[in-house]
Structure formats: structure tokens, C-alpha cells
Amino acid sequence: QVQFVESGGGLVQPGGSLRFPCAASGFTFRRYALNWYRQAPGKERELVAAISAAGDSTKYADSVKGRFTITRDNAKRTVYLQMNSLKPEDTAVYFCNTPYGVIRENYWGQGTQVTVTS
């Protein structure tokens, strides 16, 4: 069974930082590119960051470029999101998943809530 377990979100002040993991299981982790997504209340889910299967290529949404960093550890089957210089508009539930295909269509974790407020 495919599973994604996101954890480590929380409440943080503007300008603060968070780093949290997403642990995956049930598929050959090292063969898949992975993305971080987020969904704010009343908004569509959006792509935040992407990393290749080998971890040697990354891409970011313009809104987070220069502030967020995606990394992965294939031995631990875990992808991470480092978030710096956080803004209130970064408030959302954050999810990880594959970019497309059967896994993305059918399996989503609970996500982790990030709230940026003073």
C-alpha cells in the first residue's frame, strides 16, 4: 500500500524557518521524481517544489524560489522541504507526492499544516 506521511509543520512567525519530512512507502521510491504541494483554505492545490529521482535536479514555484529548498534521501525514502523567510501567504497544508500517474491520482497523505502569523 502506497503511503505518504508528512510531519513537522507548525506555527511560525513571519521571517521564520521550518524543515519537515515526508516519508513514503509502498513503491520504489528511488525511481520516482517527487513534488511538494500546498493547499491554502479556499484555494486550489499548487505545486511548490520538485526534485528528480536522483535528487540532482530541482524546480520551484516563483513564489518560493530562493526561500524553499527540496531535498531527498533515497536510503531513508524521505523527501524534505526547508522553508526560510516564511510569509503569511505560505500558510497552507503541505503534501508530498509524485508528479503524475496512478500514485498521484490515488494516494495522498494527511499533509502537514504550516501557519505563518505574528
C-alpha positions as CSV (number, residue, x, y, z in Angstrom):
1,Q,0.0,0.0,0.0
2,V,1.4,3.4,-1.0
3,Q,1.7,5.8,1.9
4,F,2.9,9.4,2.3
5,V,3.4,10.7,5.9
6,E,4.1,14.4,6.2
7,S,5.0,15.7,9.6
8,G,6.7,18.6,11.3
9,G,4.6,21.6,10.4
10,G,3.6,24.1,12.9
11,L,3.1,27.7,13.9
12,V,5.9,30.1,13.0
13,Q,6.3,33.9,12.9
14,P,7.0,35.7,9.6
15,G,10.6,35.5,8.7
16,G,11.0,32.2,10.5
17,S,12.0,28.8,9.2
18,L,10.7,25.2,9.2
19,R,12.1,22.0,7.8
20,F,9.9,18.9,7.6
21,P,10.0,15.5,6.1
22,C,7.7,13.3,4.1
23,A,8.2,9.6,4.5
24,A,7.0,7.4,1.7
25,S,6.4,3.7,1.3
26,G,4.8,1.1,-0.9
27,F,6.6,2.0,-4.1
28,T,10.2,2.1,-5.5
29,F,11.0,5.4,-4.0
30,R,14.4,5.9,-5.8
31,R,12.8,5.6,-9.2
32,Y,10.3,8.5,-8.8
33,A,10.6,12.2,-9.0
34,L,8.7,13.9,-6.1
35,N,6.9,17.1,-5.6
36,W,5.8,19.2,-2.6
37,Y,2.4,20.7,-3.0
38,R,0.4,23.0,-0.8
39,Q,-3.2,24.0,-0.4
40,A,-4.4,27.1,1.4
41,P,-8.0,27.5,2.6
42,G,-10.3,28.2,-0.3
43,K,-7.6,27.7,-2.9
44,E,-6.5,25.1,-5.4
45,R,-3.6,22.8,-4.6
46,E,-0.5,24.2,-6.1
47,L,3.0,22.8,-6.9
48,V,5.7,24.3,-4.6
49,A,8.9,22.3,-5.4
50,A,10.0,19.4,-7.4
51,I,13.0,17.1,-7.3
52,S,14.3,14.4,-9.7
53,A,14.5,10.8,-8.8
54,A,18.3,11.0,-8.3
55,G,18.0,14.3,-6.4
56,D,20.2,16.2,-8.9
57,S,17.6,18.5,-10.4
58,T,15.1,20.8,-8.6
59,K,12.5,23.3,-9.6
60,Y,10.5,25.8,-7.6
61,A,7.4,27.9,-7.9
62,D,8.2,31.5,-8.4
63,S,6.5,32.4,-5.2
64,V,9.0,30.3,-3.1
65,K,12.2,30.5,-5.2
66,G,15.2,31.5,-3.2
67,R,13.4,30.7,0.1
68,F,12.5,27.0,-0.1
69,T,14.8,24.0,-0.7
70,I,13.7,20.5,-1.6
71,T,16.0,17.6,-0.9
72,R,15.6,13.8,-0.6
73,D,17.3,10.8,1.0
74,N,16.6,7.7,-1.1
75,A,18.1,5.4,1.5
76,K,15.5,6.7,4.0
77,R,12.7,7.0,1.5
78,T,12.2,10.6,2.6
79,V,11.8,13.9,0.9
80,Y,12.3,17.2,2.8
81,L,11.2,20.8,2.5
82,Q,13.3,23.5,4.0
83,M,11.4,26.7,4.3
84,N,13.1,30.0,5.1
85,S,11.9,33.6,5.3
86,L,8.4,32.5,5.7
87,K,5.5,34.8,4.8
88,P,1.8,34.7,5.9
89,E,0.9,33.7,2.4
90,D,2.9,30.5,2.9
91,T,0.2,29.3,5.3
92,A,-1.3,26.1,3.9
93,V,-1.4,22.3,4.3
94,Y,1.7,20.8,2.7
95,F,1.7,17.5,0.9
96,C,4.3,15.4,-1.0
97,N,3.5,13.1,-3.9
98,T,4.7,12.0,-7.3
99,P,4.3,14.5,-10.2
100,Y,1.7,12.4,-12.1
101,G,0.3,8.9,-12.7
102,V,-1.5,6.3,-10.7
103,I,0.2,7.1,-7.4
104,R,-0.7,10.8,-7.5
105,E,-4.3,10.0,-8.7
106,N,-5.0,7.6,-5.8
107,Y,-2.8,8.2,-2.8
108,W,-2.4,11.3,-0.7
109,G,-1.2,11.7,2.9
110,Q,-2.8,13.8,5.5
111,G,-0.4,16.7,4.9
112,T,1.2,18.9,7.5
113,Q,-0.2,22.3,8.5
114,V,2.0,25.3,8.3
115,T,0.7,28.6,9.8
116,V,2.7,31.8,9.5
117,T,1.4,34.5,11.7
118,S,2.7,37.1,14.2
